[in-house]
Amino acid sequence: MTTLENTIGNTPLIKLQRLTPANGSEVWLKLEGNNPAGSVKDRAAWSMINQAELRGDISPGDQLIEATSGNTGIALAMIAAMKGYRLRLLMPDNMSQERQDAMRAYGAELILVPREQGMEGARDLAQAMAARGEGRVLDQFNNPDNPLGHYQTTGPELWQQSNQRMTILSPAWAPPAPLPA
C-alpha cells in the first residue's frame, strides 16, 4: 500500500533535451519538487524525525520544536502530522504568508519572532524553549541526520537512475563537484 511517507524520494530524473553543452555532456534534473510537501527538504525532515525515533529520542505525541524560514518547516509539519507529533515552528515574522499557511494547514503551531531578530532569534528562542522543557529541538542546522537523508536516499537514487553513469553533480545551491571514482 502506498502511504504519504513512502512517496518521499524516488523523484524523477529527467534529461534536458535542448540544453546540451558543446562537449557533448548530458544535463539531467532531479525533480525534488515532486516530493509530497513540495521540496527537497522532505528528505531531510523525514530523516531527522525517523533517525530520532530509531534512537528512541522521540516518540509520537512528543512536542517538537524547530526554527525555520520555510520549506524545512513545511516538510516537518507534514511528517509530524503523519506520525502524530505536536510541532512548534519558530520563524521571523516577515516570512511569506503562503509558507505560514502551509505549515498551519498541517497542524503546526507557529511562533513568529520580530524580523529584526531573523533566523538567529528564532533559533535562540527554540533552544530556550527546549531548555525550559517545552519540547525537543530537531536543530536542522547542526543535525547530522539532515544530510544523512540525502546520503541514504538521494545519492543512491541518482546513481541508480543514471545507470551508474553520473560523473559530476551540481546541486542548484552549490558549485559543480566531481564524484569520487
C-alpha positions as CSV (number, residue, x, y, z in Angstrom):
1,M,0.0,0.0,0.0
2,T,1.3,3.4,-0.9
3,T,1.4,5.9,2.0
4,L,2.3,9.6,2.0
5,E,5.5,8.7,3.9
6,N,6.8,6.3,1.3
7,T,6.2,8.9,-1.5
8,I,9.1,10.9,-0.2
9,G,12.0,10.4,-2.6
10,N,12.2,8.4,-5.8
11,T,11.7,11.7,-7.6
12,P,12.1,11.7,-11.4
13,L,15.4,12.3,-13.0
14,I,14.9,13.9,-16.4
15,K,17.3,14.6,-19.3
16,L,17.2,18.1,-20.7
17,Q,16.6,17.9,-24.4
18,R,17.6,21.4,-25.6
19,L,20.4,22.2,-23.2
20,T,23.4,20.3,-24.5
21,P,26.9,21.5,-23.7
22,A,29.4,21.8,-26.5
23,N,31.4,18.9,-25.1
24,G,28.5,16.6,-25.6
25,S,27.7,16.1,-22.0
26,E,24.2,15.4,-20.9
27,V,22.4,17.6,-18.4
28,W,19.8,16.0,-16.1
29,L,17.4,17.4,-13.5
30,K,16.2,15.7,-10.3
31,L,12.6,16.9,-9.7
32,E,12.6,17.2,-5.9
33,G,9.5,19.4,-6.1
34,N,7.6,16.2,-6.7
35,N,8.0,15.2,-3.0
36,P,4.7,15.4,-1.2
37,A,5.4,18.7,0.7
38,G,6.9,20.1,-2.5
39,S,10.7,20.3,-1.9
40,V,14.0,18.6,-1.4
41,K,13.5,19.3,2.3
42,D,11.1,16.4,2.7
43,R,14.0,14.1,2.7
44,A,15.9,15.9,5.5
45,A,12.8,16.3,7.6
46,W,11.9,12.6,7.3
47,S,15.5,11.7,8.1
48,M,15.7,13.9,11.2
49,I,12.4,12.5,12.6
50,N,13.0,8.9,11.6
51,Q,16.5,8.7,13.0
52,A,15.5,10.4,16.3
53,E,12.7,7.7,16.6
54,L,15.2,4.9,15.8
55,R,17.5,6.2,18.6
56,G,14.5,6.4,21.0
57,D,15.0,10.2,21.4
58,I,11.3,10.9,20.4
59,S,8.0,9.1,20.0
60,P,4.6,10.1,18.7
61,G,2.9,12.5,20.9
62,D,6.1,14.4,21.8
63,Q,6.4,18.1,21.3
64,L,9.0,19.0,18.6
65,I,10.4,22.5,18.1
66,E,12.3,23.9,15.1
67,A,13.4,27.2,13.8
68,T,12.7,27.5,10.0
69,S,12.3,30.0,7.2
70,G,10.2,27.8,5.0
71,N,10.5,24.5,3.2
72,T,12.0,22.5,6.1
73,G,9.2,23.7,8.3
74,I,6.6,22.7,5.8
75,A,8.1,19.3,5.4
76,L,8.4,18.9,9.2
77,A,4.8,19.9,9.6
78,M,3.7,17.3,7.1
79,I,5.7,14.5,8.7
80,A,4.9,15.5,12.2
81,A,1.2,15.3,11.3
82,M,1.6,11.9,9.7
83,K,3.5,10.5,12.6
84,G,1.5,12.0,15.5
85,Y,3.9,14.7,16.8
86,R,3.0,18.1,18.0
87,L,5.1,20.7,16.3
88,R,6.0,24.3,17.1
89,L,7.8,26.2,14.3
90,L,9.6,29.4,15.0
91,M,10.3,31.9,12.2
92,P,10.8,35.6,11.5
93,D,7.5,37.4,11.1
94,N,8.5,38.5,7.6
95,M,8.3,35.0,6.0
96,S,5.7,34.7,3.4
97,Q,2.0,34.2,4.4
98,E,1.9,31.2,2.0
99,R,4.6,29.4,3.9
100,Q,2.9,30.1,7.2
101,D,-0.4,28.9,5.9
102,A,1.1,25.7,4.6
103,M,2.7,24.9,8.0
104,R,-0.6,25.7,9.8
105,A,-2.5,23.6,7.3
106,Y,-0.5,20.5,8.5
107,G,-1.3,21.4,12.1
108,A,1.9,23.1,13.2
109,E,1.8,25.9,15.7
110,L,3.8,29.0,14.5
111,I,5.6,31.3,16.8
112,L,6.8,34.4,15.0
113,V,9.8,36.4,16.1
114,P,10.4,40.0,15.1
115,R,12.1,40.2,11.7
116,E,14.9,42.2,13.2
117,Q,15.9,39.1,15.2
118,G,15.9,37.0,12.0
119,M,16.6,33.2,12.0
120,E,19.2,33.7,14.8
121,G,16.4,34.9,17.0
122,A,14.2,32.0,16.0
123,R,17.0,29.5,16.7
124,D,17.8,31.1,20.1
125,L,14.1,31.0,21.1
126,A,13.8,27.4,20.1
127,Q,16.8,26.5,22.2
128,A,15.4,28.5,25.2
129,M,12.1,26.6,24.9
130,A,13.9,23.3,24.9
131,A,15.9,24.3,27.9
132,R,12.7,25.0,29.7
133,G,11.4,21.5,28.9
134,E,8.9,22.7,26.3
135,G,9.9,20.2,23.7
136,R,12.8,18.8,21.7
137,V,14.6,20.8,19.1
138,L,15.5,18.9,15.9
139,D,18.2,21.5,15.0
140,Q,18.2,21.2,11.3
141,F,21.3,23.5,11.1
142,N,23.5,21.2,13.1
143,N,21.8,17.8,12.9
144,P,23.8,15.2,11.1
145,D,20.6,13.3,10.3
146,N,19.7,16.2,8.0
147,P,22.3,15.4,5.3
148,L,22.1,11.7,6.2
149,G,18.7,11.7,4.4
150,H,20.4,12.6,1.2
151,Y,23.3,10.1,1.7
152,Q,20.8,7.3,2.3
153,T,18.3,8.2,-0.4
154,T,19.2,11.0,-2.9
155,G,22.7,9.6,-3.7
156,P,21.7,6.0,-4.3
157,E,18.7,7.2,-6.4
158,L,20.9,9.4,-8.6
159,W,23.4,6.6,-9.1
160,Q,20.6,4.0,-9.9
161,Q,18.6,6.4,-12.1
162,S,21.7,7.4,-14.1
163,N,22.6,3.8,-14.7
164,Q,25.8,4.3,-12.8
165,R,26.9,6.9,-15.3
166,M,26.9,10.1,-13.3
167,T,30.3,11.8,-13.2
168,I,29.5,15.3,-11.9
169,L,26.8,16.6,-9.6
170,S,25.9,20.2,-9.5
171,P,23.2,21.0,-6.9
172,A,21.4,24.2,-7.6
173,W,22.7,25.7,-4.4
174,A,26.4,24.8,-4.9
175,P,29.2,24.7,-7.5
176,P,29.8,21.6,-9.5
177,A,31.6,18.8,-7.7
178,P,33.1,15.7,-9.4
179,L,32.1,12.4,-7.9
180,P,34.8,10.2,-6.5
181,A,35.8,7.3,-8.7
